[in-house]
Amino acid sequence: MKLQDRLILYERESVSDGAGGQIPGDLTEITRLWGNVKPLSGMIGMTFQQMNGSQGFEVIIRTDFDFAPDRKYMIGYQGIYGEHLFMIVYPEINKYYTKFICKSENKLPVQAS
């Protein structure tokens, strides 16, 4: 498997909103890594989109047992599928590769008229 896509692993710190709650803070870059990104397709992709409201992607990276990413991290990607910030929905850690099922941010381009 070719790991040809450049990825950035982010962590989002939460910040107090002053009323006892938390709001999302800034993204902090944890590391840069190589991976393979492809959209979910077929019935799995359609079901994922209906359940989550955004397109699903499969991201595969090489397993690093010193650092185990989980759902609190986000993955930045810029490549053939556009510029996306993926939120990890389901991590699957295997012996050699780690596979993430991610959903993309549901953002539309801003048009000024």
CYANA upper distance limits for C-alpha pairs under 8 A (distance plus 0.5 A):
  2 LYS  CA     35 GLY  CA      8.34
  2 LYS  CA     36 ASN  CA      7.35
  3 LEU  CA     34 TRP  CA      6.06
  3 LEU  CA     35 GLY  CA      4.88
  3 LEU  CA     36 ASN  CA      5.41
  3 LEU  CA     60 ILE  CA      8.36
  3 LEU  CA     61 ILE  CA      7.67
  4 GLN  CA     34 TRP  CA      6.75
  4 GLN  CA     35 GLY  CA      6.53
  4 GLN  CA     36 ASN  CA      6.60
  5 ASP  CA     34 TRP  CA      6.09
  5 ASP  CA     35 GLY  CA      5.62
  5 ASP  CA     36 ASN  CA      6.02
  5 ASP  CA     37 VAL  CA      7.24
  5 ASP  CA     77 TYR  CA      8.25
  5 ASP  CA     79 GLY  CA      7.56
  6 ARG  CA     32 ARG  CA      7.90
  6 ARG  CA     33 LEU  CA      6.68
  6 ARG  CA     34 TRP  CA      5.41
  6 ARG  CA     35 GLY  CA      6.95
  6 ARG  CA     77 TYR  CA      7.24
  6 ARG  CA     78 GLN  CA      7.89
  6 ARG  CA     79 GLY  CA      8.45
  7 LEU  CA     32 ARG  CA      6.31
  7 LEU  CA     33 LEU  CA      5.79
  7 LEU  CA     34 TRP  CA      6.25
  7 LEU  CA     35 GLY  CA      7.07
  7 LEU  CA     75 ILE  CA      7.06
  7 LEU  CA     76 GLY  CA      6.16
  7 LEU  CA     77 TYR  CA      5.66
  7 LEU  CA     78 GLN  CA      8.12
  8 ILE  CA     29 GLU  CA      7.46
  8 ILE  CA     30 ILE  CA      8.06
  8 ILE  CA     31 THR  CA      6.50
  8 ILE  CA     32 ARG  CA      4.97
  8 ILE  CA     33 LEU  CA      6.74
  8 ILE  CA     75 ILE  CA      6.14
  8 ILE  CA     76 GLY  CA      5.37
  8 ILE  CA     77 TYR  CA      7.23
  9 LEU  CA     29 GLU  CA      6.59
  9 LEU  CA     30 ILE  CA      5.99
  9 LEU  CA     31 THR  CA      5.88
  9 LEU  CA     32 ARG  CA      6.67
  9 LEU  CA     33 LEU  CA      8.09
  9 LEU  CA     73 TYR  CA      7.22
  9 LEU  CA     74 MET  CA      6.38
  9 LEU  CA     75 ILE  CA      5.22
  9 LEU  CA     76 GLY  CA      6.83
 10 TYR  CA     27 LEU  CA      6.44
 10 TYR  CA     28 THR  CA      5.86
 10 TYR  CA     29 GLU  CA      5.02
 10 TYR  CA     30 ILE  CA      5.85
 10 TYR  CA     31 THR  CA      7.89
 10 TYR  CA     73 TYR  CA      6.12
 10 TYR  CA     74 MET  CA      5.48
 10 TYR  CA     75 ILE  CA      6.49
 10 TYR  CA     76 GLY  CA      7.69
 11 GLU  CA     27 LEU  CA      6.16
 11 GLU  CA     28 THR  CA      5.70
 11 GLU  CA     29 GLU  CA      7.00
 11 GLU  CA     30 ILE  CA      7.12
 11 GLU  CA     72 LYS  CA      7.20
 11 GLU  CA     73 TYR  CA      5.27
 11 GLU  CA     74 MET  CA      6.62
 12 ARG  CA     24 PRO  CA      7.31
 12 ARG  CA     25 GLY  CA      6.59
 12 ARG  CA     26 ASP  CA      6.42
 12 ARG  CA     27 LEU  CA      5.10
 12 ARG  CA     28 THR  CA      6.66
 12 ARG  CA     72 LYS  CA      7.98
 12 ARG  CA     73 TYR  CA      7.46
 12 ARG  CA     74 MET  CA      8.10
 13 GLU  CA     24 PRO  CA      6.98
 13 GLU  CA     25 GLY  CA      5.63
 13 GLU  CA     26 ASP  CA      6.82
 13 GLU  CA     27 LEU  CA      7.34
 13 GLU  CA     28 THR  CA      8.09
 14 SER  CA     22 GLN  CA      6.41
 14 SER  CA     23 ILE  CA      6.06
 14 SER  CA     24 PRO  CA      5.11
 14 SER  CA     25 GLY  CA      5.37
 14 SER  CA     26 ASP  CA      8.45
 15 VAL  CA     22 GLN  CA      5.91
 15 VAL  CA     23 ILE  CA      5.83
 15 VAL  CA     24 PRO  CA      6.67
 15 VAL  CA     25 GLY  CA      6.00
 16 SER  CA     20 GLY  CA      7.25
 16 SER  CA     21 GLY  CA      6.35
 16 SER  CA     22 GLN  CA      5.07
 16 SER  CA     23 ILE  CA      6.72
 17 ASP  CA     21 GLY  CA      6.07
 17 ASP  CA     22 GLN  CA      5.95
 17 ASP  CA     23 ILE  CA      6.49
 33 LEU  CA     61 ILE  CA      8.27
 34 TRP  CA     61 ILE  CA      7.02
 34 TRP  CA     62 ARG  CA      8.49
 35 GLY  CA     59 VAL  CA      7.18
 35 GLY  CA     60 ILE  CA      5.91
 35 GLY  CA     61 ILE  CA      5.03
 35 GLY  CA     62 ARG  CA      7.82
 36 ASN  CA     59 VAL  CA      6.14
 36 ASN  CA     60 ILE  CA      5.63
 36 ASN  CA     61 ILE  CA      7.18
 37 VAL  CA     57 PHE  CA      7.33
 37 VAL  CA     58 GLU  CA      6.33
 37 VAL  CA     59 VAL  CA      5.12
 37 VAL  CA     60 ILE  CA      7.14
 38 LYS  CA     57 PHE  CA      6.18
 38 LYS  CA     58 GLU  CA      5.93
 38 LYS  CA     59 VAL  CA      7.19
 39 PRO  CA     45 GLY  CA      8.15
 39 PRO  CA     55 GLN  CA      8.01
 39 PRO  CA     56 GLY  CA      6.48
 39 PRO  CA     57 PHE  CA      4.63
 39 PRO  CA     58 GLU  CA      6.47
 40 LEU  CA     44 ILE  CA      7.06
 40 LEU  CA     45 GLY  CA      5.00
 40 LEU  CA     55 GLN  CA      8.14
 40 LEU  CA     56 GLY  CA      5.93
 40 LEU  CA     57 PHE  CA      5.66
 40 LEU  CA     58 GLU  CA      6.79
 41 SER  CA     45 GLY  CA      4.92
 41 SER  CA     46 MET  CA      7.65
 42 GLY  CA     46 MET  CA      6.90
 43 MET  CA     47 THR  CA      6.52
 44 ILE  CA     48 PHE  CA      6.56
 45 GLY  CA     49 GLN  CA      6.66
 45 GLY  CA     55 GLN  CA      7.73
 45 GLY  CA     56 GLY  CA      6.77
 46 MET  CA     50 GLN  CA      6.74
 47 THR  CA     51 MET  CA      6.70
 48 PHE  CA     52 ASN  CA      6.47
 48 PHE  CA     53 GLY  CA      8.36
 48 PHE  CA     54 SER  CA      8.31
 48 PHE  CA     55 GLN  CA      7.68
 48 PHE  CA     56 GLY  CA      6.73
 49 GLN  CA     53 GLY  CA      5.62
 49 GLN  CA     54 SER  CA      5.57
 49 GLN  CA     55 GLN  CA      5.70
 49 GLN  CA     56 GLY  CA      6.99
 50 GLN  CA     54 SER  CA      8.20
 52 ASN  CA    103 LYS  CA      8.07
 53 GLY  CA    106 ASN  CA      8.20
 54 SER  CA    103 LYS  CA      6.70
 54 SER  CA    104 SER  CA      6.71
 54 SER  CA    105 GLU  CA      7.66
 54 SER  CA    106 ASN  CA      6.35
 55 GLN  CA    103 LYS  CA      6.40
 55 GLN  CA    104 SER  CA      6.57
 56 GLY  CA    101 ILE  CA      7.42
 56 GLY  CA    102 CYS  CA      6.15
 56 GLY  CA    103 LYS  CA      5.07
 56 GLY  CA    104 SER  CA      7.03
 57 PHE  CA    101 ILE  CA      6.40
 57 PHE  CA    102 CYS  CA      5.67
 57 PHE  CA    103 LYS  CA      6.60
 57 PHE  CA    104 SER  CA      7.89
 58 GLU  CA     99 LYS  CA      7.38
 58 GLU  CA    100 PHE  CA      6.27
 58 GLU  CA    101 ILE  CA      5.33
 58 GLU  CA    102 CYS  CA      6.74
 59 VAL  CA     99 LYS  CA      6.23
 59 VAL  CA    100 PHE  CA      5.59
 59 VAL  CA    101 ILE  CA      6.99
 59 VAL  CA    102 CYS  CA      7.71
 60 ILE  CA     97 TYR  CA      7.08
 60 ILE  CA     98 THR  CA      6.15
 60 ILE  CA     99 LYS  CA      4.96
 60 ILE  CA    100 PHE  CA      6.82
 61 ILE  CA     97 TYR  CA      6.20
 61 ILE  CA     98 THR  CA      5.82
 61 ILE  CA     99 LYS  CA      7.06
 62 ARG  CA     96 TYR  CA      6.57
 62 ARG  CA     97 TYR  CA      4.93
 62 ARG  CA     98 THR  CA      6.39
 63 THR  CA     93 ILE  CA      7.45
 63 THR  CA     94 ASN  CA      7.60
 63 THR  CA     95 LYS  CA      7.39
 63 THR  CA     96 TYR  CA      5.84
 63 THR  CA     97 TYR  CA      5.18
 63 THR  CA     98 THR  CA      5.64
 64 ASP  CA     68 ALA  CA      7.23
 69 PRO  CA     73 TYR  CA      7.12
 69 PRO  CA     91 PRO  CA      8.42
 70 ASP  CA     88 ILE  CA      7.82
 70 ASP  CA     91 PRO  CA      6.74
 71 ARG  CA     87 MET  CA      7.99
 71 ARG  CA     88 ILE  CA      5.62
 71 ARG  CA     89 VAL  CA      6.77
 71 ARG  CA     90 TYR  CA      7.55
 71 ARG  CA     91 PRO  CA      7.66
 72 LYS  CA     88 ILE  CA      8.03
 73 TYR  CA     87 MET  CA      7.68
 73 TYR  CA     88 ILE  CA      7.32
 74 MET  CA     85 LEU  CA      7.27
 74 MET  CA     86 PHE  CA      6.14
 74 MET  CA     87 MET  CA      5.46
 74 MET  CA     88 ILE  CA      6.73
 75 ILE  CA     85 LEU  CA      6.23
 75 ILE  CA     86 PHE  CA      5.47
 75 ILE  CA     87 MET  CA      7.12
 75 ILE  CA     88 ILE  CA      8.10
 76 GLY  CA     83 GLU  CA      8.29
 76 GLY  CA     84 HIS  CA      6.56
 76 GLY  CA     85 LEU  CA      5.08
 76 GLY  CA     86 PHE  CA      6.75
 77 TYR  CA     82 GLY  CA      8.34
 77 TYR  CA     83 GLU  CA      6.25
 77 TYR  CA     84 HIS  CA      5.77
 77 TYR  CA     85 LEU  CA      6.76
 77 TYR  CA     86 PHE  CA      8.13
 78 GLN  CA     82 GLY  CA      6.17
 78 GLN  CA     83 GLU  CA      4.73
 78 GLN  CA     84 HIS  CA      6.82
 79 GLY  CA     83 GLU  CA      6.94
 84 HIS  CA    104 SER  CA      6.76
 84 HIS  CA    105 GLU  CA      7.38
 85 LEU  CA    104 SER  CA      6.43
 85 LEU  CA    105 GLU  CA      6.46
 86 PHE  CA    102 CYS  CA      6.18
 86 PHE  CA    103 LYS  CA      6.01
 86 PHE  CA    104 SER  CA      5.06
 86 PHE  CA    105 GLU  CA      6.87
 87 MET  CA    102 CYS  CA      5.87
 87 MET  CA    103 LYS  CA      5.91
 87 MET  CA    104 SER  CA      6.78
 87 MET  CA    105 GLU  CA      7.83
 88 ILE  CA    100 PHE  CA      6.82
 88 ILE  CA    101 ILE  CA      6.71
 88 ILE  CA    102 CYS  CA      4.94
 88 ILE  CA    103 LYS  CA      7.16
 89 VAL  CA    100 PHE  CA      7.79
 89 VAL  CA    101 ILE  CA      6.19
 89 VAL  CA    102 CYS  CA      5.66
 89 VAL  CA    103 LYS  CA      7.29
 90 TYR  CA    100 PHE  CA      6.20
 90 TYR  CA    101 ILE  CA      5.61
 90 TYR  CA    102 CYS  CA      7.42
 91 PRO  CA     98 THR  CA      7.73
 91 PRO  CA     99 LYS  CA      6.47
 91 PRO  CA    100 PHE  CA      5.01
 91 PRO  CA    101 ILE  CA      6.98
 92 GLU  CA     98 THR  CA      6.25
 92 GLU  CA     99 LYS  CA      5.61
 92 GLU  CA    100 PHE  CA      6.66
 93 ILE  CA     97 TYR  CA      7.18
 93 ILE  CA     98 THR  CA      4.94
 93 ILE  CA     99 LYS  CA      6.91
 94 ASN  CA     98 THR  CA      6.15
 94 ASN  CA     99 LYS  CA      8.37
